[in-house]
Amino acid sequence: MSILMQLHLSGYSGGMKSKPDAPSSEIVRAWTRLNRAQRFLFERIEGELKAGGLPPLIVYDALLELGRAPDRRLRQVDLEEAMLFPQYSISRLVDRLEKDRLVKRERCEDDGRAHWVTITEKGMKLREAMWAVYGEALMRHLGEKLGKAEASALADALEKLYR
């Protein structure tokens, strides 16, 4: 066995910063459960939207953020930053939404490279129709399994991961 291997196994760092501890079994279990729960819930809710003849959650997410925004519009870059679900090609998403007349796009007066994306009345109505299914699915898959106190504690614990 080399001297370096012996030093490593003995924990000697020679003045170098040592590696952080390996994650505990509780941390690994939390990570696994978090990912499984997210995937399970996402797939169920997406499935219910699809069964209802509605678009995927990414569409709801975009329409929600636009509907919340001042004047019901955001620059494309701001829309992408505001969205809950990642959209790696916001331009393609906005193209699809515009084609379906759910949003309209126009150049920013201040910045010729940027575009405003504004939700239309049709987009607002679709968002409401989607929420009817989405909200019921959230209650069925999450709300019926967690009490308010549990949901609040879970939300607080999860917030610690990104704050």
C-alpha positions in Angstrom: 0.0 0.0 0.0 1.4 3.4 -1.0 2.2 6.0 1.6 -0.5 8.3 0.1 -3.1 5.6 0.5 -2.1 5.0 4.1 -2.3 8.7 4.9 -5.7 8.9 3.2 -7.1 6.0 5.2 -5.7 7.4 8.4 -7.5 10.7 7.8 -4.3 12.7 7.6 -4.8 15.7 5.4 -1.4 17.2 5.5 -2.8 20.7 6.0 -5.1 20.4 3.0 -8.8 20.9 3.5 -10.5 17.6 4.1 -13.5 16.3 2.2 -16.9 16.8 3.7 -18.5 13.8 5.4 -20.4 11.4 3.2 -24.2 12.0 3.4 -25.9 10.1 6.2 -28.4 7.4 5.4 -31.2 9.8 6.5 -30.0 12.4 3.9 -29.9 9.8 1.2 -33.3 8.6 2.2 -34.7 12.1 2.2 -33.2 12.8 -1.2 -34.7 9.5 -2.6 -38.1 10.2 -1.2 -38.1 13.8 -2.4 -37.4 12.7 -5.9 -39.8 9.8 -5.9 -42.6 12.0 -4.5 -42.0 14.7 -7.0 -42.0 12.3 -10.0 -45.0 10.4 -8.7 -47.1 13.6 -8.2 -46.0 15.2 -11.4 -46.8 12.1 -13.5 -50.2 11.7 -11.8 -51.2 15.4 -12.3 -49.9 15.4 -15.9 -51.9 12.3 -16.6 -55.1 13.8 -15.3 -54.6 16.9 -17.4 -54.0 14.8 -20.5 -57.0 12.6 -19.7 -59.0 15.9 -19.6 -57.8 16.9 -23.0 -55.7 19.6 -21.5 -52.0 20.7 -22.2 -49.2 19.8 -19.8 -48.2 21.6 -16.6 -45.6 23.7 -18.4 -48.4 25.5 -20.2 -50.3 26.1 -17.0 -47.2 27.4 -15.4 -46.5 29.9 -18.2 -50.1 31.1 -18.3 -50.2 31.4 -14.5 -47.1 33.6 -14.4 -48.3 35.8 -17.2 -51.8 36.2 -15.6 -50.1 37.3 -12.3 -47.8 39.8 -14.0 -48.5 43.5 -14.2 -50.5 44.2 -17.3 -50.6 40.4 -17.7 -47.3 40.4 -19.6 -43.6 39.6 -19.1 -40.5 39.7 -21.2 -39.6 36.2 -22.4 -36.5 36.1 -20.2 -38.5 37.1 -17.1 -41.2 34.5 -17.9 -38.6 31.8 -17.9 -37.1 32.9 -14.6 -40.6 33.1 -13.0 -41.6 29.6 -14.1 -41.8 26.7 -11.6 -40.9 24.0 -14.2 -37.8 24.3 -16.3 -38.3 25.2 -19.9 -35.1 25.0 -21.8 -36.5 26.5 -24.9 -38.9 29.3 -23.8 -39.0 30.5 -27.4 -40.5 27.2 -28.6 -43.0 27.2 -25.8 -44.1 30.8 -26.6 -44.3 29.9 -30.3 -46.7 27.1 -29.5 -48.7 29.3 -27.1 -48.8 32.1 -29.7 -49.9 29.7 -32.5 -52.8 28.5 -30.2 -53.6 32.2 -29.5 -53.1 31.8 -25.8 -50.5 34.6 -25.8 -49.4 37.3 -28.1 -45.8 38.4 -28.5 -44.6 41.9 -29.3 -41.2 43.6 -29.3 -40.1 45.6 -26.3 -40.0 49.3 -27.0 -36.9 49.8 -24.8 -35.0 46.8 -26.1 -35.3 45.7 -29.7 -33.9 42.2 -28.9 -36.5 41.4 -26.2 -40.1 40.5 -26.6 -43.1 41.0 -24.4 -45.4 37.9 -23.9 -49.0 38.8 -23.0 -51.7 36.3 -22.0 -54.9 36.6 -24.0 -58.4 36.1 -22.9 -58.3 32.6 -24.5 -55.2 31.9 -22.4 -56.9 33.1 -19.2 -59.8 30.8 -19.9 -57.6 27.8 -20.6 -55.7 28.5 -17.4 -59.0 28.4 -15.4 -60.0 25.2 -17.1 -56.6 23.6 -16.3 -56.8 24.8 -12.7 -60.1 22.9 -12.2 -58.3 19.7 -13.0 -55.0 20.6 -11.5 -56.4 21.8 -8.2 -58.6 18.6 -7.8 -55.5 16.5 -8.6 -53.4 18.4 -6.0 -56.1 17.7 -3.4 -56.4 14.1 -4.3 -52.7 13.3 -4.4 -51.4 15.7 -1.8 -54.2 17.4 0.2 -56.0 14.2 1.1 -52.7 12.7 2.4 -51.4 15.6 4.4 -53.1 17.8 6.9 -52.6 21.5 6.9 -50.0 21.4 9.6 -48.1 18.6 7.8 -48.3 20.5 4.5 -47.0 23.6 6.1 -44.1 21.8 7.9 -43.2 20.1 4.6 -43.3 23.4 2.7 -41.1 25.0 5.4 -38.6 22.1 5.3 -38.4 22.2 1.5 -37.9 25.9 1.4 -34.7 25.5 3.4 -33.3 23.6 0.4 -33.4 26.6 -1.9 -33.2 29.6 0.4 
